[in-house]
Amino acid sequence: MIMLSKLVAMLSILYLIKVFLLPLMKPVSRSQKKRARQFMKERKKELAKQKQKQWKAKVAFKYVKPLLSTGERVRLKKMLDRLDMMEKPEEIRLDQILYTGLAAIATLVMLKVNVLLGCGTAIFIILGWLYPVEEIEKKIERKNKNISVDFPAFYSMVYYQYSKSVNIHLADVIKDYLPNANPDIGEELGVMLDNIDYGEEYALKQLKKRVPLHYIIKFCDIMETRLKGYDNVSQMSYLKNELDSFRIRALEEELEKRERTGARIQLTLIVVLGIYIAIYYLFTIMSSMKLFQI
Protein backbone atom coordinates (compact mmCIF):
# COMPACT_ATOMS: atom_id res chain seq x y z
CA MET A 1 0.00 0.00 0.00
CA ILE A 2 2.89 2.33 0.87
CA MET A 3 4.57 1.49 -2.43
CA LEU A 4 1.36 2.31 -4.30
CA SER A 5 1.09 5.67 -2.53
CA LYS A 6 4.72 6.47 -3.38
CA LEU A 7 4.10 5.53 -7.03
CA VAL A 8 1.01 7.77 -7.23
CA ALA A 9 2.93 10.66 -5.62
CA MET A 10 5.83 10.19 -8.07
CA LEU A 11 3.47 10.14 -11.05
CA SER A 12 1.78 13.31 -9.75
CA ILE A 13 5.15 15.07 -9.47
CA LEU A 14 6.13 13.98 -12.99
CA TYR A 15 2.79 15.22 -14.35
CA LEU A 16 3.23 18.63 -12.68
CA ILE A 17 6.76 18.89 -14.08
CA LYS A 18 5.46 18.07 -17.55
CA VAL A 19 2.63 20.60 -17.34
CA PHE A 20 4.45 23.57 -15.74
CA LEU A 21 8.22 23.23 -16.21
CA LEU A 22 8.69 21.56 -19.61
CA PRO A 23 6.81 24.27 -21.58
CA LEU A 24 9.17 26.88 -20.05
CA MET A 25 12.27 24.89 -20.99
CA LYS A 26 11.03 23.76 -24.40
CA PRO A 27 12.48 25.94 -27.22
CA VAL A 28 10.11 27.71 -29.63
CA SER A 29 10.04 26.23 -33.15
CA ARG A 30 11.01 28.25 -36.26
CA SER A 31 7.49 28.18 -37.65
CA GLN A 32 6.11 29.59 -34.37
CA LYS A 33 8.78 32.33 -34.37
CA LYS A 34 7.94 33.16 -38.00
CA ARG A 35 4.21 33.36 -37.26
CA ALA A 36 4.88 35.53 -34.19
CA ARG A 37 7.09 37.94 -36.19
CA GLN A 38 4.52 38.11 -39.00
CA PHE A 39 1.75 38.81 -36.50
CA MET A 40 3.80 41.59 -34.86
CA LYS A 41 4.55 43.19 -38.25
CA GLU A 42 0.89 43.09 -39.26
CA ARG A 43 -0.09 44.49 -35.88
CA LYS A 44 2.37 47.39 -36.26
CA LYS A 45 1.11 48.12 -39.78
CA GLU A 46 -2.49 48.09 -38.56
CA LEU A 47 -1.66 50.47 -35.69
CA ALA A 48 0.18 52.79 -38.09
CA LYS A 49 -2.82 52.80 -40.46
CA GLN A 50 -5.20 53.56 -37.58
CA LYS A 51 -3.00 56.46 -36.40
CA GLN A 52 -2.83 57.80 -39.96
CA LYS A 53 -6.62 57.59 -40.33
CA GLN A 54 -7.15 59.35 -36.99
CA TRP A 55 -4.71 62.12 -37.94
CA LYS A 56 -6.34 62.49 -41.35
CA ALA A 57 -9.84 62.66 -39.83
CA LYS A 58 -8.74 65.33 -37.30
CA VAL A 59 -7.04 67.50 -39.94
CA ALA A 60 -9.97 67.13 -42.34
CA PHE A 61 -12.55 68.04 -39.70
CA LYS A 62 -10.55 70.99 -38.35
CA TYR A 63 -9.15 72.63 -41.49
CA VAL A 64 -10.93 71.22 -44.56
CA LYS A 65 -14.56 71.38 -43.38
CA PRO A 66 -14.90 75.15 -44.12
CA LEU A 67 -13.62 74.54 -47.67
CA LEU A 68 -16.46 72.12 -48.51
CA SER A 69 -19.88 73.41 -49.58
CA THR A 70 -23.09 71.81 -48.30
CA GLY A 71 -24.11 70.51 -51.73
CA GLU A 72 -20.71 68.94 -52.37
CA ARG A 73 -20.70 67.38 -48.90
CA VAL A 74 -24.12 65.80 -49.51
CA ARG A 75 -23.01 64.50 -52.93
CA LEU A 76 -19.82 62.93 -51.57
CA LYS A 77 -21.69 61.52 -48.57
CA LYS A 78 -24.15 59.72 -50.87
CA MET A 79 -21.29 58.26 -52.90
CA LEU A 80 -19.46 57.05 -49.78
CA ASP A 81 -22.65 55.55 -48.33
CA ARG A 82 -23.24 53.75 -51.63
CA LEU A 83 -19.93 51.91 -51.14
CA ASP A 84 -20.30 51.58 -47.33
CA MET A 85 -17.02 53.46 -46.87
CA MET A 86 -16.19 54.77 -43.40
CA GLU A 87 -14.45 57.88 -44.75
CA LYS A 88 -16.04 61.32 -44.52
CA PRO A 89 -16.48 63.87 -47.34
CA GLU A 90 -13.90 66.13 -45.66
CA GLU A 91 -11.29 63.36 -45.96
CA ILE A 92 -11.95 63.05 -49.69
CA ARG A 93 -11.49 66.81 -50.08
CA LEU A 94 -8.24 66.56 -48.07
CA ASP A 95 -7.01 63.88 -50.52
CA GLN A 96 -7.83 66.24 -53.39
CA ILE A 97 -5.84 69.06 -51.78
CA LEU A 98 -2.85 66.80 -51.03
CA TYR A 99 -2.70 65.34 -54.56
CA THR A 100 -3.06 68.81 -56.10
CA GLY A 101 -0.35 70.20 -53.79
CA LEU A 102 2.08 67.41 -54.71
CA ALA A 103 1.37 67.95 -58.41
CA ALA A 104 1.94 71.72 -58.02
CA ILE A 105 5.31 71.11 -56.30
CA ALA A 106 6.33 68.67 -59.06
CA THR A 107 5.32 71.26 -61.69
CA LEU A 108 7.45 73.98 -60.06
CA VAL A 109 10.46 71.64 -59.93
CA MET A 110 10.01 70.65 -63.58
CA LEU A 111 9.64 74.29 -64.65
CA LYS A 112 13.09 75.00 -63.23
CA VAL A 113 14.52 72.02 -65.11
CA ASN A 114 12.68 72.56 -68.40
CA VAL A 115 9.75 74.81 -69.29
CA LEU A 116 8.21 72.25 -71.66
CA LEU A 117 8.38 69.49 -69.03
CA GLY A 118 6.87 71.87 -66.47
CA CYS A 119 3.92 72.66 -68.76
CA GLY A 120 3.41 68.93 -69.35
CA THR A 121 3.52 68.18 -65.63
CA ALA A 122 0.94 70.90 -64.92
CA ILE A 123 -1.81 68.61 -66.19
CA PHE A 124 -1.32 66.47 -63.06
CA ILE A 125 -2.66 69.38 -60.97
CA ILE A 126 -6.08 68.89 -62.58
CA LEU A 127 -5.79 65.10 -62.49
CA GLY A 128 -4.80 65.21 -58.81
CA TRP A 129 -7.97 67.15 -57.99
CA LEU A 130 -10.21 64.82 -59.99
CA TYR A 131 -8.56 61.49 -59.04
CA PRO A 132 -10.14 60.78 -55.57
CA VAL A 133 -13.71 61.46 -56.72
CA GLU A 134 -13.23 59.66 -60.04
CA GLU A 135 -11.98 56.55 -58.25
CA ILE A 136 -15.13 56.47 -56.11
CA GLU A 137 -17.32 56.99 -59.19
CA LYS A 138 -15.53 54.12 -60.99
CA LYS A 139 -16.10 51.81 -58.02
CA ILE A 140 -19.80 52.72 -57.96
CA GLU A 141 -20.07 52.18 -61.73
CA ARG A 142 -18.32 48.80 -61.45
CA LYS A 143 -20.60 47.77 -58.60
CA ASN A 144 -23.74 48.86 -60.47
CA LYS A 145 -22.60 46.93 -63.55
CA ASN A 146 -22.03 43.74 -61.53
CA ILE A 147 -25.45 44.11 -59.91
CA SER A 148 -27.13 44.75 -63.29
CA VAL A 149 -25.53 41.64 -64.80
CA ASP A 150 -26.55 39.36 -61.91
CA PHE A 151 -29.96 40.85 -61.14
CA PRO A 152 -31.88 39.10 -64.00
CA ALA A 153 -30.99 35.68 -62.55
CA PHE A 154 -32.25 36.76 -59.12
CA TYR A 155 -35.48 38.14 -60.58
CA SER A 156 -36.06 34.91 -62.54
CA MET A 157 -35.94 32.98 -59.27
CA VAL A 158 -38.37 35.45 -57.66
CA TYR A 159 -40.70 35.28 -60.67
CA TYR A 160 -40.86 31.48 -60.80
CA GLN A 161 -41.34 31.19 -57.04
CA TYR A 162 -44.22 33.70 -57.06
CA SER A 163 -45.79 32.12 -60.16
CA LYS A 164 -46.00 28.79 -58.29
CA SER A 165 -47.49 30.17 -55.09
CA VAL A 166 -48.58 33.55 -53.74
CA ASN A 167 -47.63 32.63 -50.17
CA ILE A 168 -43.88 32.89 -50.77
CA HIS A 169 -41.73 35.02 -48.47
CA LEU A 170 -39.17 37.22 -50.21
CA ALA A 171 -36.66 36.46 -47.43
CA ASP A 172 -36.74 32.74 -48.32
CA VAL A 173 -36.05 33.49 -51.99
CA ILE A 174 -33.12 35.74 -51.05
CA LYS A 175 -31.65 33.05 -48.77
CA ASP A 176 -31.90 30.50 -51.59
CA TYR A 177 -30.18 32.83 -54.07
CA LEU A 178 -27.38 34.21 -51.87
CA PRO A 179 -24.97 31.22 -52.25
CA ASN A 180 -24.94 31.75 -56.05
CA ALA A 181 -24.79 35.57 -56.01
CA ASN A 182 -21.72 37.62 -56.92
CA PRO A 183 -20.19 39.66 -54.04
CA ASP A 184 -21.78 43.00 -55.03
CA ILE A 185 -25.39 41.89 -55.36
CA GLY A 186 -24.85 39.47 -52.46
CA GLU A 187 -23.92 42.41 -50.24
CA GLU A 188 -27.04 44.36 -51.22
CA LEU A 189 -29.31 41.34 -50.78
CA GLY A 190 -27.71 40.65 -47.39
CA VAL A 191 -28.57 44.19 -46.25
CA MET A 192 -32.07 43.73 -47.67
CA LEU A 193 -32.42 40.48 -45.73
CA ASP A 194 -31.55 42.33 -42.51
CA ASN A 195 -34.05 45.09 -43.33
CA ILE A 196 -36.85 42.55 -43.93
CA ASP A 197 -37.00 42.15 -40.13
CA TYR A 198 -38.66 45.60 -40.16
CA GLY A 199 -41.03 44.61 -42.98
CA GLU A 200 -40.76 43.77 -46.68
CA GLU A 201 -42.05 47.19 -47.75
CA TYR A 202 -39.35 48.94 -45.70
CA ALA A 203 -36.66 46.63 -47.16
CA LEU A 204 -37.82 47.34 -50.73
CA LYS A 205 -37.82 51.12 -50.17
CA GLN A 206 -34.32 50.98 -48.69
CA LEU A 207 -33.09 48.91 -51.65
CA LYS A 208 -34.42 51.56 -54.05
CA LYS A 209 -32.53 54.25 -52.14
CA ARG A 210 -29.27 52.31 -52.01
CA VAL A 211 -29.31 51.00 -55.61
CA PRO A 212 -31.21 53.49 -57.80
CA LEU A 213 -30.98 51.41 -60.98
CA HIS A 214 -33.84 51.30 -63.50
CA TYR A 215 -34.67 47.58 -63.22
CA ILE A 216 -34.30 47.46 -59.45
CA ILE A 217 -36.66 50.43 -59.01
CA LYS A 218 -39.19 48.66 -61.25
CA PHE A 219 -38.78 45.43 -59.29
CA CYS A 220 -39.32 47.21 -55.96
CA ASP A 221 -42.41 49.03 -57.28
CA ILE A 222 -43.91 45.75 -58.52
CA MET A 223 -43.23 43.97 -55.23
CA GLU A 224 -44.66 46.88 -53.21
CA THR A 225 -47.83 46.79 -55.35
CA ARG A 226 -48.07 43.04 -54.76
CA LEU A 227 -47.79 43.56 -51.00
CA LYS A 228 -50.83 45.84 -51.15
CA GLY A 229 -52.92 42.96 -52.50
CA TYR A 230 -52.98 43.75 -56.23
CA ASP A 231 -52.49 40.99 -58.81
CA ASN A 232 -49.64 42.19 -61.03
CA VAL A 233 -48.52 38.96 -62.71
CA SER A 234 -48.63 40.69 -66.11
CA GLN A 235 -46.24 43.40 -64.88
CA MET A 236 -43.92 40.76 -63.42
CA SER A 237 -43.85 38.81 -66.70
CA TYR A 238 -43.25 42.03 -68.66
CA LEU A 239 -40.29 42.90 -66.44
CA LYS A 240 -38.96 39.35 -66.80
CA ASN A 241 -39.04 39.63 -70.61
CA GLU A 242 -37.33 43.00 -70.37
CA LEU A 243 -34.59 41.58 -68.12
CA ASP A 244 -34.13 38.56 -70.41
CA SER A 245 -33.60 40.95 -73.32
CA PHE A 246 -31.13 42.92 -71.21
CA ARG A 247 -29.24 39.73 -70.33
CA ILE A 248 -29.04 38.71 -74.01
CA ARG A 249 -27.75 42.19 -74.95
CA ALA A 250 -25.15 42.02 -72.18
CA LEU A 251 -23.95 38.61 -73.40
CA GLU A 252 -23.80 39.86 -77.00
CA GLU A 253 -21.80 42.93 -75.91
CA GLU A 254 -19.42 40.72 -73.93
CA LEU A 255 -18.98 38.45 -76.97
CA GLU A 256 -18.32 41.43 -79.25
CA LYS A 257 -15.83 42.82 -76.74
CA ARG A 258 -13.94 39.51 -76.65
CA GLU A 259 -13.99 39.29 -80.45
CA ARG A 260 -12.56 42.83 -80.72
CA THR A 261 -9.87 41.97 -78.16
CA GLY A 262 -9.00 38.79 -80.09
CA ALA A 263 -8.84 40.75 -83.36
CA ARG A 264 -6.52 43.36 -81.80
CA ILE A 265 -4.22 40.65 -80.43
CA GLN A 266 -4.18 38.91 -83.82
CA LEU A 267 -3.41 42.19 -85.61
CA THR A 268 -0.60 42.95 -83.15
CA LEU A 269 0.91 39.50 -83.72
CA ILE A 270 0.72 39.97 -87.51
CA VAL A 271 2.41 43.39 -87.28
CA VAL A 272 5.18 42.05 -85.02
CA LEU A 273 5.70 39.05 -87.33
CA GLY A 274 5.82 41.39 -90.35
CA ILE A 275 8.46 43.54 -88.63
CA TYR A 276 10.56 40.46 -87.84
CA ILE A 277 10.32 39.26 -91.46
CA ALA A 278 11.22 42.74 -92.78
CA ILE A 279 14.26 42.93 -90.47
CA TYR A 280 15.36 39.43 -91.50
CA TYR A 281 15.19 40.23 -95.23
CA LEU A 282 16.88 43.60 -94.64
CA PHE A 283 19.86 41.93 -92.98
CA THR A 284 19.91 39.27 -95.73
CA ILE A 285 20.01 41.93 -98.46
CA MET A 286 22.71 43.90 -96.61
CA SER A 287 24.84 40.74 -96.26
CA SER A 288 24.41 40.00 -99.98
CA MET A 289 25.43 43.55 -100.93
CA LYS A 290 28.58 43.26 -98.79
CA LEU A 291 29.49 40.01 -100.56
CA PHE A 292 29.09 41.64 -104.01
CA GLN A 293 31.18 44.63 -102.90
CA ILE A 294 34.01 42.27 -101.94
C-alpha positions in Angstrom: 0.0 0.0 0.0 2.9 2.3 0.9 4.6 1.5 -2.4 1.4 2.3 -4.3 1.1 5.7 -2.5 4.7 6.5 -3.4 4.1 5.5 -7.0 1.0 7.8 -7.2 2.9 10.7 -5.6 5.8 10.2 -8.1 3.5 10.1 -11.1 1.8 13.3 -9.8 5.1 15.1 -9.5 6.1 14.0 -13.0 2.8 15.2 -14.3 3.2 18.6 -12.7 6.8 18.9 -14.1 5.5 18.1 -17.6 2.6 20.6 -17.3 4.5 23.6 -15.7 8.2 23.2 -16.2 8.7 21.6 -19.6 6.8 24.3 -21.6 9.2 26.9 -20.1 12.3 24.9 -21.0 11.0 23.8 -24.4 12.5 25.9 -27.2 10.1 27.7 -29.6 10.0 26.2 -33.1 11.0 28.2 -36.3 7.5 28.2 -37.6 6.1 29.6 -34.4 8.8 32.3 -34.4 7.9 33.2 -38.0 4.2 33.4 -37.3 4.9 35.5 -34.2 7.1 37.9 -36.2 4.5 38.1 -39.0 1.8 38.8 -36.5 3.8 41.6 -34.9 4.5 43.2 -38.2 0.9 43.1 -39.3 -0.1 44.5 -35.9 2.4 47.4 -36.3 1.1 48.1 -39.8 -2.5 48.1 -38.6 -1.7 50.5 -35.7 0.2 52.8 -38.1 -2.8 52.8 -40.5 -5.2 53.6 -37.6 -3.0 56.5 -36.4 -2.8 57.8 -40.0 -6.6 57.6 -40.3 -7.1 59.3 -37.0 -4.7 62.1 -37.9 -6.3 62.5 -41.3 -9.8 62.7 -39.8 -8.7 65.3 -37.3 -7.0 67.5 -39.9 -10.0 67.1 -42.3 -12.5 68.0 -39.7 -10.5 71.0 -38.3 -9.1 72.6 -41.5 -10.9 71.2 -44.6 -14.6 71.4 -43.4 -14.9 75.2 -44.1 -13.6 74.5 -47.7 -16.5 72.1 -48.5 -19.9 73.4 -49.6 -23.1 71.8 -48.3 -24.1 70.5 -51.7 -20.7 68.9 -52.4 -20.7 67.4 -48.9 -24.1 65.8 -49.5 -23.0 64.5 -52.9 -19.8 62.9 -51.6 -21.7 61.5 -48.6 -24.2 59.7 -50.9 -21.3 58.3 -52.9 -19.5 57.0 -49.8 -22.7 55.6 -48.3 -23.2 53.8 -51.6 -19.9 51.9 -51.1 -20.3 51.6 -47.3 -17.0 53.5 -46.9 -16.2 54.8 -43.4 -14.5 57.9 -44.7 -16.0 61.3 -44.5 -16.5 63.9 -47.3 -13.9 66.1 -45.7 -11.3 63.4 -46.0 -11.9 63.0 -49.7 -11.5 66.8 -50.1 -8.2 66.6 -48.1 -7.0 63.9 -50.5 -7.8 66.2 -53.4 -5.8 69.1 -51.8 -2.8 66.8 -51.0 -2.7 65.3 -54.6 -3.1 68.8 -56.1 -0.3 70.2 -53.8 2.1 67.4 -54.7 1.4 68.0 -58.4 1.9 71.7 -58.0 5.3 71.1 -56.3 6.3 68.7 -59.1 5.3 71.3 -61.7 7.5 74.0 -60.1 10.5 71.6 -59.9 10.0 70.6 -63.6 9.6 74.3 -64.6 13.1 75.0 -63.2 14.5 72.0 -65.1 12.7 72.6 -68.4 9.7 74.8 -69.3 8.2 72.3 -71.7 8.4 69.5 -69.0 6.9 71.9 -66.5 3.9 72.7 -68.8 3.4 68.9 -69.4 3.5 68.2 -65.6 0.9 70.9 -64.9 -1.8 68.6 -66.2 -1.3 66.5 -63.1 -2.7 69.4 -61.0 -6.1 68.9 -62.6 -5.8 65.1 -62.5 -4.8 65.2 -58.8 -8.0 67.1 -58.0 -10.2 64.8 -60.0 -8.6 61.5 -59.0 -10.1 60.8 -55.6 -13.7 61.5 -56.7 -13.2 59.7 -60.0 -12.0 56.5 -58.2 -15.1 56.5 -56.1 -17.3 57.0 -59.2 -15.5 54.1 -61.0 -16.1 51.8 -58.0 -19.8 52.7 -58.0 -20.1 52.2 -61.7 -18.3 48.8 -61.4 -20.6 47.8 -58.6 -23.7 48.9 -60.5 -22.6 46.9 -63.5 -22.0 43.7 -61.5 -25.4 44.1 -59.9 -27.1 44.7 -63.3 -25.5 41.6 -64.8 -26.6 39.4 -61.9 -30.0 40.9 -61.1 -31.9 39.1 -64.0 -31.0 35.7 -62.5 -32.3 36.8 -59.1 -35.5 38.1 -60.6 -36.1 34.9 -62.5 -35.9 33.0 -59.3 -38.4 35.5 -57.7 -40.7 35.3 -60.7 -40.9 31.5 -60.8 -41.3 31.2 -57.0 -44.2 33.7 -57.1 -45.8 32.1 -60.2 -46.0 28.8 -58.3 -47.5 30.2 -55.1 -48.6 33.5 -53.7 -47.6 32.6 -50.2 -43.9 32.9 -50.8 -41.7 35.0 -48.5 -39.2 37.2 -50.2 -36.7 36.5 -47.4 -36.7 32.7 -48.3 -36.0 33.5 -52.0 -33.1 35.7 -51.1 -31.6 33.1 -48.8 -31.9 30.5 -51.6 -30.2 32.8 -54.1 -27.4 34.2 -51.9 -25.0 31.2 -52.3 -24.9 31.8 -56.1 -24.8 35.6 -56.0 -21.7 37.6 -56.9 -20.2 39.7 -54.0 -21.8 43.0 -55.0 -25.4 41.9 -55.4 -24.8 39.5 -52.5 -23.9 42.4 -50.2 -27.0 44.4 -51.2 -29.3 41.3 -50.8 -27.7 40.7 -47.4 -28.6 44.2 -46.3 -32.1 43.7 -47.7 -32.4 40.5 -45.7 -31.6 42.3 -42.5 -34.0 45.1 -43.3 -36.8 42.6 -43.9 -37.0 42.2 -40.1 -38.7 45.6 -40.2 -41.0 44.6 -43.0 -40.8 43.8 -46.7 -42.0 47.2 -47.7 -39.4 48.9 -45.7 -36.7 46.6 -47.2 -37.8 47.3 -50.7 -37.8 51.1 -50.2 -34.3 51.0 -48.7 -33.1 48.9 -51.7 -34.4 51.6 -54.0 -32.5 54.3 -52.1 -29.3 52.3 -52.0 -29.3 51.0 -55.6 -31.2 53.5 -57.8 -31.0 51.4 -61.0 -33.8 51.3 -63.5 -34.7 47.6 -63.2 -34.3 47.5 -59.4 -36.7 50.4 -59.0 -39.2 48.7 -61.2 -38.8 45.4 -59.3 -39.3 47.2 -56.0 -42.4 49.0 -57.3 -43.9 45.7 -58.5 -43.2 44.0 -55.2 -44.7 46.9 -53.2 -47.8 46.8 -55.3 -48.1 43.0 -54.8 -47.8 43.6 -51.0 -50.8 45.8 -51.2 -52.9 43.0 -52.5 -53.0 43.8 -56.2 -52.5 41.0 -58.8 -49.6 42.2 -61.0 -48.5 39.0 -62.7 -48.6 40.7 -66.1 -46.2 43.4 -64.9 -43.9 40.8 -63.4 -43.9 38.8 -66.7 -43.3 42.0 -68.7 -40.3 42.9 -66.4 -39.0 39.4 -66.8 -39.0 39.6 -70.6 -37.3 43.0 -70.4 -34.6 41.6 -68.1 -34.1 38.6 -70.4 -33.6 41.0 -73.3 -31.1 42.9 -71.2 -29.2 39.7 -70.3 -29.0 38.7 -74.0 -27.8 42.2 -75.0 -25.2 42.0 -72.2 -23.9 38.6 -73.4 -23.8 39.9 -77.0 -21.8 42.9 -75.9 -19.4 40.7 -73.9 -19.0 38.4 -77.0 -18.3 41.4 -79.3 -15.8 42.8 -76.7 -13.9 39.5 -76.6 -14.0 39.3 -80.4 -12.6 42.8 -80.7 -9.9 42.0 -78.2 -9.0 38.8 -80.1 -8.8 40.7 -83.4 -6.5 43.4 -81.8 -4.2 40.7 -80.4 -4.2 38.9 -83.8 -3.4 42.2 -85.6 -0.6 42.9 -83.1 0.9 39.5 -83.7 0.7 40.0 -87.5 2.4 43.4 -87.3 5.2 42.0 -85.0 5.7 39.1 -87.3 5.8 41.4 -90.3 8.5 43.5 -88.6 10.6 40.5 -87.8 10.3 39.3 -91.5 11.2 42.7 -92.8 14.3 42.9 -90.5 15.4 39.4 -91.5 15.2 40.2 -95.2 16.9 43.6 -94.6 19.9 41.9 -93.0 19.9 39.3 -95.7 20.0 41.9 -98.5 22.7 43.9 -96.6 24.8 40.7 -96.3 24.4 40.0 -100.0 25.4 43.6 -100.9 28.6 43.3 -98.8 29.5 40.0 -100.6 29.1 41.6 -104.0 31.2 44.6 -102.9 34.0 42.3 -101.9 
